[in-house]
Amino acid sequence: MKKVPITELAKVIRSKNAGPYELTMDIIFKDESGYQKAVNSKVINKSLISKLYHINEDQIINIVQFPQALAIKATIIRPRPSGALGETDVYGAQQHAPLLKIDIPIYE
């Protein structure tokens, strides 16, 4: 088994607001093969998102696979509402960085 960085399989890794109280992170893959490798590995799950974002699993609203878009989407409760005192990313556009650490195991 080897591990491939998510950045080699994905063409887009981004985050954005999903309303003032939620953040959504999208991983959009370059091709069907990379998408299937990620999905089949089952690495992108509540446990991983919880660890990457230092949150409890109950703060993860959902993780959804979109095969039509070759994408995996995770939505979490924002630590602070968008624009609240002490909040540092009003658009939620800078919250995807922890996803860049994901490695996908490839079984050959």
Buried (B, 14 or more C-beta within 10 A) or exposed (E): EEEBEBEEBBEEBBBBBBEBEBBBBBBBBEEEEBBBBBBEBEBBEBEBBBEBBEBEEEBBBEBEBEEEEBBBBBBBBBBEBBEEEEBEBEEBEEBBEBBEEBBBBBEE
